[in-house]
Amino acid sequence: MEFDDNAALDTSEVQDNRGGALGGIPGGGKTVGGGVVGLLVLIASVVFGVNPGLLSSDSTTGTGAHGTGSGDLAADCRTGADANSKDDCRVVAVVDSVQAFWKQTETAAGKSYTQAPTSLFTGSVSTGCGNATSEVGPFYCSADDKVYLDLGFFDELSSKFGAKGGPFAQAYVIAHEYGHHIQDLSGTISRGSGEGRNSGSVKLELQADCYAGVWAHHATTTPDPGSGKPLITQLTQSDISLGLDAAASVGDDRIQQKYQGKVTPDTWTHGSAAQRQQWFTTGYKSGAVADCDTFA
C-alpha cells in the first residue's frame, strides 16, 4: 500500500487527543465495534462476561508509543511521504481517502455523506457514548459521529490475535469503522443487536466489512479533493491478503477457540473468520454498495 509522496494530507478530520481524555456528552448513542473493532471488548465478553455493548464508567489516562503525541499531526503529517513512514500519518491519509470516497458515493440510502472525524487517544477517552478505555479497541460512536482509535491496537492485532499486520491491515480497521458511520447515516445501525451467527449484530459487522472492501476496490482511483489525483497510488494483492488475514484473525470462532478453548456460535457478535473474509471480498470484488446487503 503506497501513498502519493507529494500529496498534501488534510489533518482536519483527525483529532489528536493522545495523552489526555477527550471531553464528550455523557450517555446516549450507539457504540459499534468490529472488524477489527471492539475486539478486546469482545474478548472480555467471551472470557469475563462483560457486555460488549457497554463502555466503562471510569476513565484513566495512558500514553502510547505510536506517533508524535497531541497537537503535532498538522506539523508532522504534511504529505503522502509522511503517511508512507508513520502510523499516525497513515491514519490521516486513510481517513482522507475513505471519506473522499464516501463523499462522492454517498450512502447506501442515497443520503448525502457528512464528515466524521477520527479521534486518536491513549489509555482512555470520554465520548458521546460514555467513557471508554483502550481495551474496547477501535469503535464508532453514533452520538457524536466519531471514530475512536488507540494506535496501540495495531500492535495488539498482531501480538494478541496473531495477524500479520501491515499498512493495509491498519487501513482495513479504519475503513470498517467508517462502514459503521455509513450505517448510521443510512439508518441500518439500529438493526445491529442480539447474539448468534444470524443475529443483527453479526450482520451489521459483516456489512461494515463489506463496505471496507468497497472502499478498497476504489482506493486507487478515488480522487483527492485537493489535488484531483488519487491519494493511494498502489494497492497490491499482497496488501489485500494482509487485510483478509486481519479479518480472519478476529473472527468470533478464532477468538473463542483461542481464549475459551471452544467455539460457541450462539454468542457470536461479529461473525466467523470465513464470514469476515467473504464479505470483505464481496465488497472488494464488486465495488458496489448494493452488494453489501447482509440483512437480505
N, C-alpha and C positions, 0 to 999 in steps of 0.2 A: 504494500500500500504506500503510494507516494503522493505527496502534495506538490503543487507548483511552487518551486523555490521562491519565485518572485511575486507570488500572490500576496496581497495585503489581507491580514486577518482582522476581523471585526470582533473585538473582545467585549462589546457592549452587552451581549447576551449571555455572558458567563460571569457570575458574581463570585468573587474570591473572598470567602469567609473562613479560610483556614486559620486555625489558631484562636478562633473565637466564635461563640454561638451567634446565630442569626436571629434577629427579632422576628416574631411571627404572630399570627392570630390564633389563640388557643382554641382547639377543638374544631369539629366540623370537617366536611370534605371527605374524600376517599383516598386512602393511601394504597398505591398499587405497586407491587414489585414483581419481578420475574425475569426471566430471560437469562438473565443472569441477575435479575433484580430480586431483592429481598431474599437472597439465597441464605444468608446467615440467619435471618429470622425464620426461614423455612426449616433450617436445621434445628433451631430452637423449638419449633412446633413439633418436630418429629421426636426429638430426644427429651426435651424438657416439658412438653405440654403447653408451651406458650402459644397464645392465639396470634398467628402471624398478621392478622388484620389490625392489631393494636400497636401503638407506639408507646414507649415508656413515658412515665410522667416525670421522671427525674432527668436532669441533664448535667453532663460533665464535659469538660473541655480537654481535648488532647492535641497532640501535634503530629504532623505527618512528615514522611521522608521524601515525598514527591514534589517536584516543582520548587517555586521560589517563595511561596508564602503570600499572605494577604497584601493586596494592593499593588502587586508587581506585574500582573498579567499584561496590562496595557504597555508597559515598558519592555517586557521580555518576550512577548508573543506578538511580533510585528508581521512576520512573513511565513509563507509556507515552509521555508527552510527551518524555521523555529519549530514548526509542527512536526517536521521530519526527525527532530532530535530530542524533543522534550514532551513528557507525558501531558503536562497541563496545557501546553500549546496545542498538542494534538487534540485534546478535548475541545478547545476553542474551534479548531478547524473542522472537526466532525460536526459540532453543533452548527457552525455556519453552513456546512454542506447539507445537513439533514433539513434544516429549516428553510434553506433556499429551495430544496426540492419540494417540500410540502407547501410552501408558499405558492409555487407555480402549479401544483397539482390540486390544491385544495383538499378537503376532507372526503372521506368515503360517503358522507351525507350531502356532499355538494356545497357545504358551507365554507365561507372564507376562512383561511388559516390565520390564526392570531399567534404571535410570537410567544414562546415560553422559555424563560431563561433557565440556565443550569446554575445551581449553587454548589460550589466546591466547599467542603468543610472537613474538619478533622475532629475526631472524638465524638462530638455531639452537635446538635443543631436544633433550633426552635423553628417550627414550620407552621403553616396554616392548618395542618392536620394534627399538631401537637409536637411534643419534644421527641427527638429520636437520637440514638447513638449509632456509631459506625456499624454495630452488629447487625443492623437491619439490612445492610447492603444498599446498593443504589435503589432509589424509588422515585415515583412521581406522586405529587400531592395535588389533588383536584381543587382544593380550597384556595390555593394561591397560584395554581398553574405553573409549577416549577418542578424541575428535575433536580434531585439531590444526590451528590456523589462524593464519597471519600475516596481519593485516588489510591489509598492503601488497599482497596478492594481488588485492584488489578493484581496485586501480589497474592491475595487470598485465593483468587481464581486458580492460580497455579499451585500454591502450597497446600490449600485445603481441598480443592476439588480436582486437582490433577490435570487441569487444562494446560495445553502447551503455551497459551498466551500469544502475545504479539500485538502489533498495532491494530490489525483488523478485529481481533477478539475484543479489544477495548472499544472499537467503533461499534461493534455489534451490541455491546451492552448499552451504549448511549442511544443508538438507533432504536433499540427495543423500548427504552423509556419514552422516547418521543412517540412511539407507537401508542403508548397509553394516552398521551396528550391528544392524538388523533381520535382515539376512542372517546375521550372526554368531550371533544368538540362535536363528535358525531352522535353522542348520546348513548353509545353502547357500553360505556364504562360501568353503568349501573347494573348490567347483566352479569357482572363477574362476582358470583357468590357461590357458596357451598364448597363441598369437597367431593373427590372421586373423579375417576377418569373421564366421566361425561359431564362433569359439573360446569357451571358457568365460569368459575374461577379458572379452570383449565382452558376453556375455550377462549377466555379473554387473553390469557398469557400466550397461547398459541397464535392468536391473531396479531398480537404485538410482535411476535417472532416473524410472522409473515410480512408485516409492514416494514420490519427492518430489512427483510430480503428485497422488498420492492424498492426501497431506497438504494440498496446496494446495486441493484440492476441498473439504476440510472446515475450512479455516483460519478462516473467518469464523463458524463455528458450534461450534467446539471450545471448551468452557467452560474458563476458567482455574480451577485448583483453589482458588485463594484467594478469588476473588470470585464464581465461578459464572457469570461472563459471558465472552463471547469476548474474548480479548486483542487480536485483529486485527479491526478493525471494517469495513475496506474493502479489497477486492482486485479491481481493475478488469481489464477485458480488456487494457488497455494494459499493466498490470503483467505479465500472463501473456505478452503478446507480447515484453516485455523478457526474461522468463525463457527463452522459446523462442529468442530471439536469442542469449542467452548460451550456451544448449545447442548451437546450431548453430556458434557461433564456435569451439568447442573440439572439434568433430568431428574424428576422425582424418584424414579426407580433406582438410579445410581446413587443418589444421595441417601436414600433409605437403606439400600444394601450396605453402604459404607458405614453409616452411623448408627443403624439399629439392627443390622445383620439380617434383615428380611425386607421384602417388598410388600407394601400394603396399598394396593391401588385405590381402596375406598377412602384413603386420606390424601390423595393427590390434590395439589392446588395449582401446579404449573405444567404438568404433562411429562410423559416419559422422554427419555433421551431420543428415541426414534421419532416420536411425535414432534419434538422441537426441531430436529433436523429436517423432517418432512415439510413442516410449514415454512421454515425459513427458505428452504429450497423452492417451494411453490412460489413464494413471492419473488425470489431471485430470478427464477427461470422465466416467469411471465412478465414481471414488472407491472402487473395490473392490480390495482387496489380491489377490483371486483372479485378477484380470485382468492381473497383473504377472508371469505365469509365462513369462519369456523363455527358459527352458530347455526348454519343451514343444516 
